[in-house]
Amino acid sequence: MKSLFIGIHNCATFLATILLATFVGSLHVQLAAAADEVSIIHGARLYDDWFRESNVQPPVGPHPSFPAKNSGVPANETWRCSTCHGMDYKGSNGMVGIRTRQGADVKAIIALLKNATHKYDALISESDLQDIATFVSSGQMDMAAIVDASRRAKPTAQSFEKVYGTICAGCHDLDGRRMRGIPPLGEAARQRPNEVLHSILFGHPGREMPALLPLGVDVAAKMLAYLQTLPAVNLSVSVAHGGRLYDDWQAEEGARKQALAHPSYPATGYYAKQPQVTWRCRTCHGWDYKGNQGEYATGPSATGIKGIRGMAGGDTAQIMALLRNSTHQYGAVLKERDILDLANFVSSGQIDMDIAIDRTSRRFKGDAGHGSPYFRAICASCHGQDGKRITTTSLGRLVKRNPYGSMHMILNGHPDEKMPALRELDLQLAIDILTYVQDIP
């Protein structure tokens, strides 16, 4: 009996030892997998924007390997892996992608990152290079398996509101439009699904957004599908705000006035010694949007810079890229939503001023008698019946002096002031009101 008991005891001890060893081994595997996942997530953020993720200044000047023909890309953007290799990892701006490096040896990828083409050895730490290489080797997703050719997510978004509502809505709100530093989530997910999916999986560089990779790629794919159902920005609201930004974005946003003149403003220009004025879009492109082909062709405001009329009806994403490029440099001073609103104004908010104003007489082409009662009903409560209540110069004189600016402002409002944007009025009615105002003594 004693020997039987000893035998059972030894057997139990042996089984416990095996189970403990199995558990410890399993734990090591799980911990190793978790460590790899952390490395992949960090590497993916570095791939997106390594200097923002590492909180360091980007190198001065464009990357020496970036194609000169793409000079419109801001210099700092040329140092981002994603700028050259794309958010679908298949290549961008004429450069090859990284899909063929999936499954490659991590050390070999690190060597590529340090070579004469990439030149990251003196810029990115060894541990960060390790994480980027781990992402390239083990973290890439087959975007085509999730996003179809029309940029729609392939999974359905059924019953996914609770996941979005609990994880994302605290920052983005239920409609995805709270944060002005980024476009509305619905808009972004429909226009740039690969980029949004990358952010869902790995988070944003240098920001607090959590990575959902630990929840699985299937969850991220369904999240993208749900985001694509969220509302877009209201175009009329966006255009009116963009019109005020075009007028004076520093006043509209309460931003610090620029201390240095805009680098693209002519050094001999009339406003060269008033730096904040040189950053206003209308200073170069004019109230009539025609630049050197319109009212700014001559006179003190002339800069020789062309207008924006040719971009009316243009692709908003392309206009946003122009606003960020090395000529405009608004990506450094404006929030993402502001750039979207400004681009929407350029694309959808311009009017042909020649319909409203005679260029020779600078008179509005309207009916003052028709505009008079509307002025008294809509405008006089603030401006007074004689147009002298708010402005130091009478409203009649201001409209005579600057008819193009007056047309712009009646449609879009004033930057950082309470004047409403009357863009939803019939255009001819707005012209009639301003025709009446020009006749106020």
Phi, psi and omega in degrees: 000315179300317181293326178295317180298316179298319180297316179296318180299315180297322180295317180296319179297319180297315179296319179297320179296317179297315181296318179297316180297320179296316180297314180298318179297317178297320179297317178299319179297316180295316179297320179296318179295318179296319179297318177297321181295318177299317179297318180297314181298312179295319178297323179293323177291322176295320177300319179295305183200090189290329181282331173287318179296324181269356180057051177232160177285137177291158177301154178279134179085166180287158176297132184298339180266359182281136184300130181297333182294342178262043185294346178288346179283129179306145186304316182294329180294333182291347180268355179278135177303319185294334180295322181271321190256354171082157177277352170260003175068015183254006179106148180207159180053036177080008181256156181284160180270189182245006184300326182289348179268358177297128182085000181286163179294131183299318181297323179293323178292319177300319178299322177295320181294336181266353189286182186292340179282315184271318175062037181264358187298326182264001185247327185242136183296160181299319181292324178289322175298322177299316182291320177299315180296322178296318177298312182300320183282321191236352189250353182293142175255149173279093185299327181294339178284344184247325184244129181274182185294337179270009179073017176266142176290137183285324179290163174269159183257019183300135174057031180255001181298323182293326179291313178298315184297327181271327185266319193252328190294337180302325177263317190265351185072166186293335180263359177074020186240014186286316190276121182278348179286351179222160176294163172308138186301320180299317180298312182296318182295328179280324184274321185229064186297324181296317179296317180293320179296319176302317181290323177298316183290319193240353183085179181261144177297129175070014180234174189269359182300129180287153175271132181263008179305320179300339178277350177108151181295327180298320178296316180297319180296318179291327176297316177301315180300320179292318180301326181292350176267352183286155184291153175276171174294143177292120188296318181296317179296316180297317181295316180297318177295319178298325177295323177288325175295321178300321178294302182197089183293332180294318177289317183298321183264000184062032185278157176296134179296138182292133183273339180243145179298151177301133184299340180264358179279135182302134181298336180265004182293158184301324184260015185302331181264010173238078191309317184296331180289327182292345180269355179279131183303317186292341179296326179264320190261350172086156176291337179265002174071009185257359176053232184286001176255003184233221185294341178265019177291328179223174177091180185297335181274356182294132179236347185081003182270136182288164183271193184246004183301327181293346180263359176301129183082004182284170180289125185298319182297321179292323178293321177299320178297321177296320180294334180270348191289179186292343177282315184268315175063030180280348176297337181276345187235345182244148174289160182302317181295325178294320177297321177297315181296319179296319178294321177297322177297313181300320183281318191239353188255348181288147170240160175280104184298337180292341174289327187265328192229135173280123187291332181284309183271343185061026176264147175287145183266059184230186181251105183297324180296323178287327182281337186303306181296329179290323175299314182296326183279322187261319193257327190292336180299332175260314189273345185084155181298332180264002177072024185242007190282321187261308188277148179291328173259140183303148183299321179301317180292321179298317181291325175295317184290322186225071183295323183292316177296324179294321177296316178300316186284330177292331179279325189245350183085178179262145176299128174056034174227170188276351182303127182287153172274121184261032182300331183280352172293157170299133184303319181295326178296317177299320178295320180296319179300314182290330174298317177296317182298324178298340181266354177293131183302000000 
